[in-house]
């Protein structure tokens, strides 16, 4: 199945984009700029506005700036008469994130990393029914001895209580409750379910727990054992299943997360593949955050566990960026490359999406429609299991190699 889809039309272009095209010297355009950009960002060379592939850059400078996007020359800005402002209208590839900066009089100025270019399915679309997000629910854990976690349940419009629905659990769920926020998860779910590119599924959006004043996020997410998997299965999902008709086969369940939530998602599926067979790990922290040598395993061991332990029947989408973290816990980019190579060597059904981003959710959010469609491809509601095998095209590709070692 191709992952290139006919683009759905977006709603009418934002007024500031239309004005940039039709009357960039008008007072209306200057006023519209202030509605979407902060003055301090314009002065600092950080201001950018995007809608789908269409982007607008505005910067204040003494001389005409040249725009650099993804470390390559992109265009020369035009002046806005009567001001020190310059603007540029251009298009960026959607489904990923980008970086930019300026050259002004030969010197680098301003810039931003992790600018998401969303695909059409990340926006609300006309005629697509919206699901319903529950109020915030609270759970007190026995497995984590008094730890309190907040969570939300998202029920798609197509859900029928008489038909068991698929399930997807998102770690750091608080970041997915705003449909037009940075993640745009709810929009993507509504659009893909409506198009029948993914099954009807209920989402559980769960936040890390608190035990008194102690944040439990790293303990829950970065520890390599089955505690969090049991917490989900025996406590959180037991509550959800008491309210909704949810399929219990791992084939019909996915789990996702960013950063420590990314390694958490993989860990849950690794520990209990009968509960979750589909994994979406973005900027995953496969590092030594909770590693206690000789006592407790951390995420740094996973590239080697994959190579040495019996294969699990799981499908995995990994995403990371070349500028991700490097600290005393390890190297996020190198560990994700190691994960990808280990999954490839052991014939896992996996996809590795590697961009130029930092430790940010921007690329993962921008590519979510493609990632989810790949993760749920060939799903058949009449089945309860499938032997996941590596795609034929992947078998012929080489292992990932590090080619840029020189710091100059």
Secondary structure as the mmCIF struct_conf table of DSSP 4:
data_model
#
loop_
_struct_conf.conf_type_id
_struct_conf.id
_struct_conf.beg_label_comp_id
_struct_conf.beg_label_asym_id
_struct_conf.beg_label_seq_id
_struct_conf.end_label_comp_id
_struct_conf.end_label_asym_id
_struct_conf.end_label_seq_id
BEND BEND1 UNK A 3 UNK A 3
HELX_LH_PP_P HELX_LH_PP_P1 UNK A 6 UNK A 10
BEND BEND2 UNK A 11 UNK A 12
HELX_LH_PP_P HELX_LH_PP_P2 UNK A 13 UNK A 14
HELX_RH_AL_P HELX_RH_AL_P1 UNK A 15 UNK A 22
TURN_TY1_P TURN_TY1_P1 UNK A 24 UNK A 25
BEND BEND3 UNK A 26 UNK A 26
HELX_RH_AL_P HELX_RH_AL_P2 UNK A 27 UNK A 36
BEND BEND4 UNK A 37 UNK A 37
HELX_RH_AL_P HELX_RH_AL_P3 UNK A 39 UNK A 44
TURN_TY1_P TURN_TY1_P2 UNK A 45 UNK A 45
STRN STRN1 UNK A 48 UNK A 51
TURN_TY1_P TURN_TY1_P3 UNK A 52 UNK A 53
STRN STRN2 UNK A 54 UNK A 60
BEND BEND5 UNK A 62 UNK A 63
STRN STRN3 UNK A 66 UNK A 69
TURN_TY1_P TURN_TY1_P4 UNK A 70 UNK A 71
STRN STRN4 UNK A 72 UNK A 76
STRN STRN5 UNK A 78 UNK A 79
TURN_TY1_P TURN_TY1_P5 UNK A 81 UNK A 82
BEND BEND6 UNK A 83 UNK A 84
STRN STRN6 UNK A 85 UNK A 91
BEND BEND7 UNK A 94 UNK A 95
STRN STRN7 UNK A 96 UNK A 104
TURN_TY1_P TURN_TY1_P6 UNK A 105 UNK A 106
STRN STRN8 UNK A 107 UNK A 117
HELX_RH_3T_P HELX_RH_3T_P1 UNK A 120 UNK A 122
BEND BEND8 UNK A 123 UNK A 123
TURN_TY1_P TURN_TY1_P7 UNK A 126 UNK A 127
HELX_LH_PP_P HELX_LH_PP_P3 UNK A 128 UNK A 130
STRN STRN9 UNK A 132 UNK A 133
HELX_LH_PP_P HELX_LH_PP_P4 UNK A 134 UNK A 136
STRN STRN10 UNK A 137 UNK A 140
TURN_TY1_P TURN_TY1_P8 UNK A 142 UNK A 145
BEND BEND9 UNK A 146 UNK A 146
STRN STRN11 UNK A 148 UNK A 155
TURN_TY1_P TURN_TY1_P9 UNK A 157 UNK A 158
TURN_TY1_P TURN_TY1_P10 UNK A 161 UNK A 162
BEND BEND10 UNK A 163 UNK A 163
HELX_LH_PP_P HELX_LH_PP_P5 UNK A 164 UNK A 164
STRN STRN12 UNK A 165 UNK A 165
STRN STRN13 UNK A 166 UNK A 171
BEND BEND11 UNK A 172 UNK A 172
HELX_RH_3T_P HELX_RH_3T_P2 UNK A 173 UNK A 176
BEND BEND12 UNK A 177 UNK A 177
TURN_TY1_P TURN_TY1_P11 UNK A 179 UNK A 180
BEND BEND13 UNK A 181 UNK A 183
HELX_RH_AL_P HELX_RH_AL_P4 UNK A 185 UNK A 194
TURN_TY1_P TURN_TY1_P12 UNK A 195 UNK A 196
BEND BEND14 UNK A 197 UNK A 198
STRN STRN14 UNK A 201 UNK A 206
HELX_LH_PP_P HELX_LH_PP_P6 UNK A 207 UNK A 209
STRN STRN15 UNK A 210 UNK A 211
TURN_TY1_P TURN_TY1_P13 UNK A 212 UNK A 213
STRN STRN16 UNK A 214 UNK A 215
HELX_RH_AL_P HELX_RH_AL_P5 UNK A 217 UNK A 222
STRN STRN17 UNK A 223 UNK A 223
BEND BEND15 UNK A 225 UNK A 226
HELX_RH_AL_P HELX_RH_AL_P6 UNK A 227 UNK A 231
HELX_RH_PI_P HELX_RH_PI_P1 UNK A 232 UNK A 236
HELX_RH_AL_P HELX_RH_AL_P7 UNK A 237 UNK A 241
TURN_TY1_P TURN_TY1_P14 UNK A 242 UNK A 243
BEND BEND16 UNK A 244 UNK A 244
STRN STRN18 UNK A 246 UNK A 246
BEND BEND17 UNK A 249 UNK A 249
HELX_RH_3T_P HELX_RH_3T_P3 UNK A 250 UNK A 252
STRN STRN19 UNK A 253 UNK A 258
TURN_TY1_P TURN_TY1_P15 UNK A 259 UNK A 259
HELX_RH_AL_P HELX_RH_AL_P8 UNK A 260 UNK A 271
TURN_TY1_P TURN_TY1_P16 UNK A 273 UNK A 275
STRN STRN20 UNK A 278 UNK A 282
BEND BEND18 UNK A 283 UNK A 283
BEND BEND19 UNK A 287 UNK A 288
TURN_TY1_P TURN_TY1_P17 UNK A 289 UNK A 290
STRN STRN21 UNK A 292 UNK A 292
TURN_TY1_P TURN_TY1_P18 UNK A 293 UNK A 295
STRN STRN22 UNK A 296 UNK A 296
STRN STRN23 UNK A 298 UNK A 298
HELX_RH_3T_P HELX_RH_3T_P4 UNK A 299 UNK A 301
HELX_RH_AL_P HELX_RH_AL_P9 UNK A 302 UNK A 308
BEND BEND20 UNK A 309 UNK A 309
HELX_LH_PP_P HELX_LH_PP_P7 UNK A 310 UNK A 312
STRN STRN24 UNK A 315 UNK A 321
TURN_TY1_P TURN_TY1_P19 UNK A 322 UNK A 323
STRN STRN25 UNK A 326 UNK A 327
TURN_TY1_P TURN_TY1_P20 UNK A 328 UNK A 329
STRN STRN26 UNK A 330 UNK A 331
HELX_RH_AL_P HELX_RH_AL_P10 UNK A 332 UNK A 345
TURN_TY1_P TURN_TY1_P21 UNK A 346 UNK A 347
STRN STRN27 UNK A 349 UNK A 355
BEND BEND21 UNK A 356 UNK A 356
BEND BEND22 UNK A 359 UNK A 359
BEND BEND23 UNK A 361 UNK A 361
HELX_RH_AL_P HELX_RH_AL_P11 UNK A 362 UNK A 366
TURN_TY1_P TURN_TY1_P22 UNK A 367 UNK A 367
HELX_RH_AL_P HELX_RH_AL_P12 UNK A 368 UNK A 375
TURN_TY1_P TURN_TY1_P23 UNK A 376 UNK A 378
TURN_TY1_P TURN_TY1_P24 UNK A 381 UNK A 382
BEND BEND24 UNK A 384 UNK A 384
HELX_RH_AL_P HELX_RH_AL_P13 UNK A 392 UNK A 395
TURN_TY1_P TURN_TY1_P25 UNK A 396 UNK A 396
BEND BEND25 UNK A 397 UNK A 397
HELX_LH_PP_P HELX_LH_PP_P8 UNK A 398 UNK A 400
#
